[in-house]
């Protein structure tokens, strides 16, 4: 279990990293999302000067160099940024958040929980449960199309996906009190966010995918209606096939064999042309999935939660319970 941080005692009351606790009678981990966000932004301020040198190279790193499958790149973290043309980035398609968003639009609301702003989403916020599976680093680069395709610094991205067994925390039987495979990150000066997770499984009726919502800033994440984009990342077949040969992904290979990217009720319209991640790595060392996400704030978001099914028009199959 993760160590619970202890507050400092100051003349004005209990504090953490120099900030007075919003809820003086409660632990640091129970201060709420607003306190978490102030802590995150304060830490970034300390590192801001060191990061200024990175901003000059961001415009050379807009589009993934490849998106069709896995390579033998030995590290799961994409240290060398893919090159591309920012002007070529198109708006990410609006997609359903599905019936398991955990954002308050359909039951549970993990976005109200202190601790949801985190990079490593493999464990529950309280550290009591950890999801098993092949390691996966998920990276989004958010591009501001309303302002000429510049990096969308400061936006908040909420990402979530199913387990290796195709289940969703907060919803599947036995996982109602589990919060893993869900997290929020705030985009840096390059418009990038990154999550440490596991490769999701494939459940009946859907192509393997990762959900995400983009919010205008960190303070907006507590209300799902504030999202300026809701979409899904598709994972390439070659990487999926390699991962689903592992014992932890029992049933995923059979489910994958029964669906196609072109026939999926979310990605099928264009075979996920702008939603298919560039993936590198292997089963032994883990994978990295990268997607450039064009967001246009001059258009009205058309997606959202769909309690009837995890997909686009027509819904989709419910992941297995238990």
Residue frames relative to the residue before (quaternion, step in Angstrom):
aa qw qx qy qz dx dy dz
X 1.0000 0.0000 0.0000 0.0000 0.00 0.00 0.00
X 0.5300 -0.6411 0.4506 0.3242 3.59 -1.02 0.75
X 0.5143 -0.6375 0.4765 0.3197 3.56 -1.12 0.73
X 0.3700 -0.7186 0.5465 0.2193 3.58 -0.94 0.92
X 0.3911 -0.7364 0.4917 0.2511 3.63 -0.59 1.04
X 0.3477 -0.7370 0.5467 0.1926 3.53 -1.11 0.78
X 0.4295 -0.6932 0.5047 0.2835 3.63 -0.94 0.79
X 0.4291 -0.6495 0.5570 0.2893 3.54 -1.30 0.40
X 0.3518 -0.7199 0.5571 0.2180 3.55 -1.09 0.71
X 0.0264 -0.7982 0.6006 -0.0369 3.57 -0.65 1.17
X 0.6781 -0.4830 0.3437 0.4344 3.63 -1.22 0.26
X 0.7103 0.4434 -0.2585 0.4817 3.60 1.15 -0.58
X 0.7163 -0.3896 0.2538 0.5203 3.57 1.27 -0.07
X 0.7116 -0.4381 0.3111 0.4527 3.61 -1.28 0.01
X 0.0294 -0.7993 0.5995 -0.0309 3.57 -1.03 0.88
X 0.1689 -0.7562 0.6205 0.1211 3.55 -1.31 0.34
X 0.8327 -0.0558 -0.0293 0.5501 3.57 -0.69 1.16
X 0.7503 -0.4332 0.2040 0.4558 3.54 1.00 0.93
X 0.6708 0.4695 -0.3015 0.4885 3.61 1.24 -0.07
X 0.4649 -0.6788 0.4940 0.2811 3.56 -0.83 1.01
X 0.4946 -0.6627 0.4742 0.3022 3.56 -0.98 0.83
X 0.4835 -0.6601 0.4941 0.2938 3.57 -1.03 0.83
X 0.7651 0.2139 -0.1018 0.5987 3.56 1.12 -0.76
X 0.2573 -0.8444 0.4497 0.1360 3.54 0.22 1.34
X 0.7077 0.4656 -0.2629 0.4618 3.60 1.08 -0.62
X 0.6902 0.4571 -0.2791 0.4866 3.60 1.25 -0.05
X 0.6322 -0.5516 0.3933 0.3760 3.55 -1.29 0.41
X 0.6899 -0.4830 0.3441 0.4151 3.56 -1.30 0.36
X 0.6887 0.5009 -0.2888 0.4375 3.58 0.96 -0.85
X 0.6973 0.4469 -0.2673 0.4926 3.58 1.27 -0.22
X 0.4065 0.7482 -0.4462 0.2755 3.60 1.21 0.40
X 0.5474 -0.6366 0.3914 0.3766 3.59 1.21 -0.28
X 0.6951 -0.5091 0.3280 0.3875 3.52 -1.32 0.40
X 0.6197 0.5611 -0.3579 0.4161 3.61 0.93 -0.80
X 0.6622 0.4864 -0.3050 0.4817 3.59 0.97 -0.83
X 0.6168 0.5476 -0.3392 0.4524 3.59 1.01 -0.80
X 0.6711 0.5110 -0.2989 0.4463 3.56 0.91 -0.96
X 0.6492 0.5021 -0.3294 0.4669 3.60 0.96 -0.79
X 0.6252 0.5294 -0.3353 0.4653 3.58 1.07 -0.70
X 0.6531 0.5203 -0.3044 0.4584 3.57 0.95 -0.93
X 0.7023 0.4686 -0.2784 0.4578 3.58 0.82 -0.99
X 0.6113 0.5417 -0.3508 0.4580 3.57 1.10 -0.63
X 0.6523 0.5046 -0.3130 0.4711 3.59 0.97 -0.85
X 0.6444 0.5199 -0.3240 0.4577 3.58 1.01 -0.78
X 0.6105 0.5619 -0.3539 0.4316 3.56 1.07 -0.71
X 0.6325 0.5317 -0.3283 0.4577 3.57 1.05 -0.74
X 0.7452 0.4002 -0.2107 0.4900 3.56 1.02 -0.83
X 0.4293 0.7605 -0.4285 0.2317 3.58 1.27 -0.27
X 0.6729 0.5025 -0.3172 0.4405 3.59 0.85 -0.91
X 0.6436 0.5257 -0.3308 0.4472 3.57 1.03 -0.74
X 0.7105 0.4795 -0.2622 0.4433 3.57 1.11 -0.65
X 0.4610 0.7139 -0.4447 0.2830 3.58 1.23 -0.22
X 0.6444 0.5518 -0.3316 0.4127 3.57 1.03 -0.68
X 0.6247 0.5617 -0.3396 0.4229 3.57 1.20 -0.42
X 0.5718 0.6486 -0.3762 0.3328 3.58 1.12 -0.60
X 0.6215 0.5895 -0.3485 0.3805 3.57 1.06 -0.67
X 0.7236 0.4438 -0.2574 0.4618 3.58 1.12 -0.54
X 0.4507 0.7401 -0.4385 0.2383 3.60 1.21 -0.20
X 0.6725 0.5182 -0.3235 0.4177 3.60 0.90 -0.78
X 0.6341 0.4930 -0.3414 0.4882 3.58 1.26 -0.10
X 0.7188 0.4263 -0.2274 0.4998 3.56 1.24 0.11
X 0.2863 0.8109 -0.4696 0.1997 3.57 0.80 0.96
X 0.8241 0.1872 -0.0780 0.5288 3.60 0.78 -0.92
X 0.5219 -0.6314 0.4629 0.3385 3.60 -0.98 0.78
X 0.5050 -0.6649 0.4649 0.2945 3.54 -1.08 0.74
X 0.7961 0.0441 -0.0154 0.6033 3.59 1.15 -0.55
X 0.0750 -0.8236 0.5611 0.0354 3.57 -1.12 0.57
X 0.5570 0.6745 -0.3669 0.3165 3.56 1.20 0.10
X 0.8299 -0.1120 0.0966 0.5380 3.60 1.06 -0.34
X 0.6811 -0.4967 0.3602 0.3996 3.52 -1.36 -0.11
X 0.2020 -0.7404 0.6244 0.1456 3.52 -1.30 0.44
X 0.5902 -0.5924 0.4134 0.3603 3.56 -1.26 -0.02
X 0.2279 0.7893 -0.5368 0.1919 3.59 1.18 0.44
X 0.4134 -0.7847 0.4044 0.2233 3.62 -0.55 1.10
X 0.7493 0.3611 -0.2304 0.5052 3.63 1.11 -0.35
X 0.4455 -0.7167 0.4657 0.2665 3.61 -0.95 0.83
X 0.6744 0.4681 -0.3055 0.4825 3.61 1.19 -0.22
X 0.3648 -0.7672 0.4824 0.2135 3.61 -0.59 1.11
X 0.0981 -0.8297 0.5488 0.0278 3.58 -0.03 1.29
X 0.7037 0.3669 -0.2517 0.5539 3.59 1.09 -0.61
X 0.3367 -0.7804 0.4916 0.1897 3.58 -0.47 1.18
X 0.4672 -0.6650 0.5003 0.2986 3.60 -0.95 0.83
X 0.3665 -0.7326 0.5305 0.2182 3.54 -1.10 0.70
X 0.1899 0.7854 -0.5754 0.1266 3.57 -1.20 0.42
X 0.5331 -0.6227 0.4799 0.3126 3.55 -1.34 -0.07
X 0.4196 -0.7250 0.4857 0.2496 3.59 -0.58 1.15
X 0.6377 0.5600 -0.3327 0.4111 3.56 1.00 -0.80
X 0.6499 0.5375 -0.3095 0.4392 3.58 1.20 -0.50
X 0.5238 0.6430 -0.4133 0.3761 3.60 1.24 -0.24
X 0.1783 -0.7846 0.5875 0.0865 3.57 -0.90 0.96
X 0.6507 -0.5214 0.3693 0.4103 3.56 -1.23 0.35
X 0.4785 -0.6652 0.4940 0.2907 3.55 -0.93 0.93
X 0.4967 -0.6620 0.4539 0.3301 3.65 -0.85 0.82
X 0.4545 -0.6407 0.5423 0.2980 3.56 -1.11 0.69
X 0.0020 0.7945 -0.6065 0.0305 3.56 -0.90 0.96
X 0.6278 -0.5259 0.4145 0.3968 3.52 -1.28 0.28
X 0.4340 -0.6553 0.5484 0.2853 3.53 -1.21 0.57
X 0.4545 -0.7016 0.4359 0.3333 3.57 1.30 -0.17
X 0.6436 -0.5579 0.3702 0.3707 3.57 -1.28 0.12
X 0.7320 0.4186 -0.2303 0.4857 3.62 1.24 -0.11
X 0.1987 0.8446 -0.4856 0.1065 3.62 0.96 0.75
X 0.2490 -0.7941 0.5217 0.1877 3.60 1.04 -0.62
X 0.5569 0.6198 -0.3810 0.4007 3.58 1.22 0.44
X 0.6471 -0.5378 0.3042 0.4467 3.56 1.28 0.31
X 0.5917 0.5888 -0.3735 0.4046 3.60 1.22 -0.23
X 0.7841 0.1076 -0.0799 0.6059 3.58 1.26 -0.27
X 0.8272 -0.1443 0.0486 0.5409 3.56 0.44 1.23
X 0.8646 0.0463 -0.0347 0.4991 3.61 -0.78 -1.02
X 0.1353 -0.7850 0.6009 0.0653 3.55 -1.19 0.65
X 0.1376 -0.8200 0.5539 0.0424 3.57 -0.02 1.31
X 0.5780 0.6180 -0.3702 0.3834 3.59 1.21 -0.42
X 0.6063 0.5269 -0.3566 0.4771 3.56 1.29 -0.10
X 0.5999 0.6178 -0.3414 0.3767 3.58 1.25 -0.36
X 0.4518 -0.6399 0.5484 0.2927 3.52 -1.05 0.82
X 0.7234 0.3986 -0.3012 0.4766 3.58 -0.87 0.93
X 0.5371 0.6392 -0.4127 0.3642 3.61 1.20 -0.26
X 0.6166 0.4907 -0.3566 0.5018 3.62 1.18 -0.39
X 0.3543 0.7239 -0.4929 0.3278 3.57 -0.06 1.34
X 0.4509 -0.6754 0.5089 0.2856 3.55 -1.20 0.47
X 0.7409 0.3671 -0.2156 0.5194 3.59 0.84 -0.97
X 0.0576 -0.8360 0.5455 -0.0135 3.58 -0.42 1.23
X 0.3795 0.7600 -0.4634 0.2523 3.60 1.21 0.28
X 0.7613 0.3097 -0.1744 0.5423 3.59 1.14 -0.54
X 0.6065 -0.5115 0.4481 0.4120 3.55 -1.28 0.28
X 0.6587 -0.5223 0.3614 0.4033 3.56 -1.18 0.51
X 0.7242 0.4185 -0.2504 0.4875 3.59 0.99 -0.77
X 0.5184 -0.6893 0.3862 0.3272 3.59 1.28 0.06
X 0.5201 0.6838 -0.3972 0.3228 3.61 1.22 0.06
X 0.7869 0.1728 -0.1072 0.5826 3.62 1.19 -0.29
X 0.0993 -0.7945 0.5987 0.0225 3.56 -1.05 0.84
X 0.3836 -0.7264 0.5266 0.2188 3.57 -0.93 0.93
X 0.3062 -0.7476 0.5659 0.1647 3.56 -1.01 0.89
X 0.3938 0.7105 -0.5321 0.2386 3.54 -1.18 0.61
X 0.6728 -0.4613 0.3789 0.4370 3.54 -1.33 0.05
X 0.5069 -0.6728 0.4376 0.3145 3.64 -0.77 0.96
X 0.0095 0.7822 -0.6222 0.0303 3.55 -1.09 0.81
X 0.1862 -0.7322 0.6444 0.1180 3.55 -0.96 0.94
X 0.1581 -0.7861 0.5950 0.0555 3.58 -0.78 1.07
X 0.0270 0.8088 -0.5861 0.0398 3.57 -0.69 1.05
X 0.1009 -0.7599 0.6406 0.0448 3.53 -0.98 0.97
X 0.1095 -0.7296 0.6643 0.1201 3.54 -1.16 0.65
X 0.2131 -0.7999 0.5543 0.0868 3.56 -0.55 1.21
X 0.1430 -0.7974 0.5856 0.0292 3.56 -0.80 1.11
X 0.3401 -0.7542 0.5376 0.1628 3.57 -0.87 1.04
X 0.2014 -0.8279 0.5150 0.0931 3.58 -0.03 1.30
X 0.6144 0.5622 -0.3532 0.4262 3.61 1.13 -0.53
X 0.7530 0.3154 -0.1783 0.5494 3.57 1.27 -0.33
X 0.7449 -0.4686 0.2232 0.4192 3.54 0.92 0.96
X 0.6317 -0.5784 0.3370 0.3909 3.59 1.17 0.38
X 0.3696 0.7155 -0.5103 0.3018 3.60 1.12 0.57
X 0.6383 -0.5066 0.3901 0.4286 3.60 -1.19 0.32
X 0.3508 -0.7463 0.5325 0.1907 3.57 -0.93 0.93
X 0.0837 -0.8328 0.5472 0.0075 3.56 0.38 1.26
X 0.8020 0.3444 -0.2366 0.4268 3.55 -1.14 0.71
X 0.5359 0.5923 -0.4395 0.4109 3.60 1.18 -0.17
X 0.3373 -0.7250 0.5637 0.2070 3.55 -1.21 0.54
X 0.1564 -0.7871 0.5935 0.0616 3.57 -0.96 0.91
X 0.1485 -0.7538 0.6368 0.0656 3.54 -0.87 1.05
X 0.0314 -0.8070 0.5891 -0.0281 3.58 -0.67 1.13
X 0.0876 0.7844 -0.6111 0.0602 3.56 -1.12 0.71
X 0.0425 0.7944 -0.6047 0.0384 3.57 -1.20 0.53
X 0.6325 -0.5602 0.3914 0.3646 3.54 -1.30 0.21
X 0.6002 -0.5572 0.4437 0.3639 3.55 -1.36 0.19
X 0.7094 -0.4092 0.3420 0.4608 3.56 -1.32 -0.07
X 0.6983 0.4389 -0.2531 0.5056 3.59 1.20 -0.54
X 0.5683 -0.6356 0.3731 0.3658 3.60 1.23 0.16
X 0.5247 0.6270 -0.4146 0.3996 3.59 1.19 0.44
X 0.3038 -0.7426 0.5677 0.1843 3.56 -1.25 0.46
X 0.4602 -0.6560 0.5216 0.2929 3.56 -0.91 0.92
X 0.7806 0.3074 -0.2955 0.4569 3.53 -1.28 0.71
X 0.7848 0.3233 -0.1591 0.5042 3.63 1.15 -0.45
X 0.6979 0.4732 -0.3012 0.4452 3.63 0.75 -0.94
X 0.6425 -0.5481 0.3785 0.3789 3.54 -1.18 0.66
X 0.8039 0.2322 -0.2078 0.5066 3.55 -0.81 1.05
X 0.7198 0.4027 -0.2413 0.5113 3.59 1.25 -0.23
X 0.3226 0.7913 -0.4754 0.2093 3.59 1.24 0.25
X 0.7525 0.3480 -0.1977 0.5230 3.61 1.11 -0.62
X 0.5513 0.5968 -0.3866 0.4363 3.57 1.29 0.27
X 0.1686 -0.8213 0.5419 0.0585 3.59 -0.93 0.90
X 0.4067 0.7314 -0.4817 0.2601 3.62 1.11 0.34
X 0.7864 0.3064 -0.2800 0.4574 3.52 -1.42 0.38
X 0.6320 0.4189 -0.3527 0.5483 3.54 1.10 0.89
X 0.2586 0.7809 -0.5429 0.1694 3.57 -0.89 0.86
X 0.3146 -0.7263 0.5871 0.1698 3.53 -1.34 0.40
X 0.0039 0.7628 -0.6466 -0.0067 3.56 -1.11 0.77
X 0.3395 -0.7208 0.5710 0.1977 3.57 -1.20 0.64
X 0.4945 -0.6996 0.4376 0.2730 3.57 -0.80 1.07
X 0.4060 -0.7064 0.5306 0.2338 3.55 -1.03 0.86
X 0.7754 -0.3492 0.2404 0.4679 3.58 -1.28 -0.19
X 0.6703 0.4762 -0.2871 0.4914 3.58 1.23 -0.46
X 0.5164 -0.6454 0.4121 0.3834 3.58 1.28 -0.04
X 0.5438 0.6599 -0.3656 0.3677 3.58 1.27 0.24
X 0.0284 -0.7351 0.6755 0.0498 3.51 -1.28 0.62
X 0.1051 -0.8016 0.5876 0.0343 3.55 -1.12 0.63
X 0.1095 -0.7839 0.6100 0.0379 3.55 -1.08 0.83
X 0.2800 -0.7146 0.6151 0.1804 3.54 -1.13 0.74
X 0.1441 0.8115 -0.5428 0.1616 3.59 -0.50 1.16
X 0.4840 -0.5933 0.5176 0.3819 3.53 -1.22 -0.67
X 0.5873 -0.5539 0.4460 0.3865 3.56 -1.25 0.38
X 0.3843 -0.7407 0.4935 0.2453 3.64 -0.69 0.98
X 0.4985 -0.6469 0.4888 0.3067 3.54 -1.19 0.53
X 0.4189 -0.6633 0.5482 0.2898 3.53 -1.37 -0.06
X 0.0992 -0.7943 0.5970 0.0532 3.57 -0.64 1.07
X 0.7165 -0.4973 0.2909 0.3934 3.54 -1.24 0.55
X 0.8314 0.2774 -0.2081 0.4342 3.53 -0.97 0.95
X 0.7716 0.2944 -0.1800 0.5344 3.62 1.21 -0.18
X 0.4593 -0.6283 0.5504 0.3024 3.53 -1.19 0.66
X 0.5927 -0.5874 0.4020 0.3770 3.65 -1.00 0.71
X 0.0867 0.8239 -0.5392 0.1515 3.55 -0.74 1.07
X 0.2286 -0.7233 0.6323 0.1576 3.51 -1.42 0.24
X 0.3308 -0.7521 0.5419 0.1767 3.57 -0.83 1.02
X 0.1006 0.7884 -0.6068 0.0053 3.55 -1.21 0.44
X 0.1649 -0.7383 0.6464 0.0990 3.51 -1.31 0.60
X 0.2192 -0.7604 0.5990 0.1224 3.56 -1.06 0.81
X 0.1327 -0.7897 0.5977 0.0397 3.55 -0.88 1.03
X 0.6142 -0.6009 0.3564 0.3670 3.63 -1.04 0.66
X 0.7871 -0.0774 0.0574 0.6092 3.58 1.15 -0.56
X 0.7123 -0.4819 0.3060 0.4084 3.53 -1.29 0.27
X 0.6512 0.5390 -0.3229 0.4255 3.59 1.03 -0.73
X 0.6506 0.5610 -0.3061 0.4104 3.60 1.21 -0.42
X 0.5363 0.6954 -0.3900 0.2769 3.59 1.18 -0.40
X 0.6122 0.5870 -0.3611 0.3876 3.60 1.12 -0.40
X 0.7283 0.3064 -0.2215 0.5716 3.60 1.29 -0.02
X 0.3991 -0.7621 0.4602 0.2195 3.59 -0.39 1.26
X 0.6188 0.5644 -0.3548 0.4154 3.60 1.10 -0.56
X 0.5873 0.5857 -0.3642 0.4235 3.59 1.25 -0.17
X 0.4572 0.7075 -0.4474 0.3005 3.61 1.22 -0.24
X 0.2680 -0.7661 0.5655 0.1467 3.58 -0.96 0.91
X 0.7801 0.0495 -0.0725 0.6195 3.59 1.29 -0.06
X 0.0309 -0.7648 0.6435 0.0040 3.55 -1.09 0.81
X 0.1994 0.7982 -0.5414 0.1729 3.58 -0.59 1.05
X 0.3570 -0.7173 0.5550 0.2234 3.56 -1.30 -0.22
X 0.3322 -0.7072 0.5928 0.1951 3.54 -1.19 0.72
X 0.2468 -0.7544 0.5908 0.1445 3.59 -0.89 0.95
X 0.2920 -0.7530 0.5649 0.1691 3.58 -1.07 0.73
X 0.4996 -0.6955 0.4253 0.2930 3.62 -0.85 0.92
X 0.6385 -0.6012 0.3481 0.3311 3.52 -1.11 0.84
X 0.6416 0.5505 -0.3460 0.4069 3.60 0.90 -0.86
X 0.6745 0.4739 -0.2943 0.4836 3.58 0.90 -0.88
X 0.6319 0.5399 -0.3297 0.4477 3.59 0.97 -0.84
X 0.6633 0.5164 -0.3093 0.4448 3.58 0.87 -0.95
X 0.6603 0.5050 -0.3119 0.4601 3.59 0.96 -0.82
X 0.6771 0.4905 -0.2891 0.4661 3.57 0.93 -0.90
X 0.7159 0.4833 -0.2651 0.4285 3.57 0.88 -0.92
X 0.5273 0.5921 -0.4183 0.4432 3.57 1.29 0.10
X 0.5813 0.5917 -0.3664 0.4217 3.57 1.29 -0.22
X 0.6199 -0.6011 0.3680 0.3451 3.56 -1.08 0.80
X 0.6218 0.5721 -0.3454 0.4083 3.60 1.04 -0.71
X 0.7218 0.4199 -0.2282 0.5007 3.58 1.24 -0.44
X 0.0963 0.8370 -0.5290 0.1016 3.55 1.04 0.79
X 0.7951 0.2705 -0.2364 0.4887 3.56 -0.83 1.06
X 0.5883 0.6100 -0.3739 0.3769 3.61 1.12 -0.53
X 0.6310 0.5397 -0.3432 0.4390 3.60 0.99 -0.78
X 0.6576 0.4994 -0.3049 0.4746 3.57 0.99 -0.84
X 0.6579 0.5018 -0.3143 0.4654 3.58 0.96 -0.80
X 0.6396 0.5277 -0.3250 0.4547 3.59 1.00 -0.82
X 0.6452 0.5412 -0.3173 0.4360 3.58 1.03 -0.77
X 0.7020 0.4731 -0.2577 0.4658 3.59 1.22 -0.44
X 0.7229 0.3544 -0.2355 0.5444 3.61 1.29 0.02
X 0.1694 -0.7518 0.6224 0.1368 3.54 -1.31 0.31
X 0.6050 -0.5520 0.4207 0.3902 3.55 -1.20 0.46
X 0.6747 0.4994 -0.2887 0.4604 3.57 0.98 -0.87
X 0.7298 0.4218 -0.2380 0.4825 3.60 1.12 -0.56
X 0.4641 0.6905 -0.4443 0.3324 3.58 1.27 -0.08
X 0.4858 -0.7069 0.4340 0.2755 3.59 -0.95 0.83
X 0.6567 0.4318 -0.3241 0.5266 3.59 1.29 0.12
X 0.7975 0.3165 -0.1501 0.4912 3.57 0.75 -1.06
X 0.4953 0.7451 -0.3776 0.2386 3.57 1.26 -0.39
X 0.5663 0.6339 -0.3987 0.3442 3.59 1.04 -0.63
X 0.8136 0.0381 -0.0081 0.5801 3.58 0.98 -0.81
X 0.5224 -0.6534 0.3864 0.3884 3.58 1.27 0.49
X 0.6351 -0.5792 0.3269 0.3928 3.56 1.04 0.78
X 0.1004 0.8601 -0.4970 0.0562 3.58 1.12 0.66
X 0.7957 0.2429 -0.1371 0.5376 3.59 0.92 -0.83
X 0.6650 0.5032 -0.2918 0.4684 3.58 1.30 0.19
X 0.5473 0.6208 -0.3922 0.4017 3.58 1.30 -0.13
X 0.3826 -0.7621 0.4823 0.2004 3.56 -0.58 1.19
X 0.3936 -0.6212 0.6104 0.2943 3.52 -1.33 0.42
X 0.0590 -0.8293 0.5551 -0.0232 3.57 -0.58 1.15
X 0.0209 -0.7758 0.6306 -0.0017 3.55 -1.04 0.87
X 0.5822 0.5953 -0.4314 0.3473 3.56 -1.25 0.35
X 0.2637 -0.7400 0.5865 0.1972 3.55 -1.28 -0.36
X 0.7169 -0.4623 0.3039 0.4243 3.55 -1.31 0.23
X 0.6672 0.5339 -0.3125 0.4148 3.58 0.93 -0.87
X 0.7966 0.3039 -0.1397 0.5036 3.59 0.88 -0.94
X 0.5592 -0.5897 0.4006 0.4232 3.56 1.21 -0.34
X 0.3871 -0.7274 0.5322 0.1947 3.53 -1.32 0.35
X 0.1898 -0.7220 0.6449 0.1637 3.52 -1.40 0.26
X 0.1054 -0.7849 0.6097 0.0323 3.58 -0.89 0.99
X 0.0528 -0.8150 0.5765 -0.0265 3.57 -0.71 1.13
X 0.0210 0.7951 -0.6048 0.0408 3.56 -0.98 0.89
X 0.2886 -0.7169 0.6096 0.1767 3.56 -1.00 0.91
X 0.1294 -0.8143 0.5658 0.0111 3.57 -0.72 1.13
X 0.1918 -0.7854 0.5815 0.0907 3.55 -0.52 1.19
X 0.0558 -0.7986 0.5992 -0.0072 3.58 -0.72 1.08
X 0.1052 -0.7934 0.5991 0.0222 3.55 -0.81 1.07
X 0.2394 -0.8165 0.5120 0.1177 3.58 -0.29 1.25
X 0.5708 0.5768 -0.4005 0.4255 3.61 1.23 0.04
X 0.6526 0.4517 -0.3203 0.5172 3.59 1.28 -0.09
X 0.4725 -0.6721 0.4951 0.2828 3.56 -1.20 0.51
X 0.4508 -0.6851 0.4923 0.2916 3.63 -0.72 1.00
X 0.1836 -0.8182 0.5408 0.0655 3.55 -0.89 0.98
X 0.6277 0.5505 -0.3368 0.4353 3.59 1.24 0.05
X 0.1299 0.7889 -0.5964 0.0710 3.54 -1.32 -0.09
X 0.7451 -0.3875 0.2862 0.4612 3.52 -1.27 -0.20
X 0.0882 -0.7819 0.6163 0.0330 3.54 -1.12 0.76
X 0.2512 -0.8264 0.4815 0.1488 3.60 0.17 1.24
X 0.6546 0.5592 -0.3238 0.3924 3.59 1.10 -0.50
X 0.8216 -0.1151 0.0826 0.5521 3.62 1.13 -0.31
X 0.4491 -0.6944 0.5020 0.2533 3.52 -1.17 0.64
X 0.6166 0.5113 -0.3771 0.4650 3.56 0.36 1.21
X 0.6609 -0.4692 0.3764 0.4487 3.54 -1.23 -0.40
X 0.8118 -0.1427 0.1333 0.5503 3.60 -1.01 -0.71
X 0.7551 0.3336 -0.2576 0.5023 3.55 -0.79 0.98
X 0.4478 -0.7186 0.4372 0.3032 3.56 1.30 -0.09
X 0.2614 -0.7465 0.5896 0.1634 3.56 -1.12 -0.65
X 0.6660 -0.5227 0.3585 0.3934 3.51 -1.30 0.16
X 0.4392 -0.6701 0.5319 0.2741 3.57 -1.11 0.71
X 0.4735 -0.6737 0.4704 0.3172 3.62 -0.87 0.86
X 0.6197 -0.5752 0.3742 0.3809 3.58 -1.11 0.59
X 0.3230 -0.7278 0.5745 0.1896 3.55 -1.15 0.68
X 0.7780 0.3630 -0.2537 0.4457 3.51 -1.24 0.53
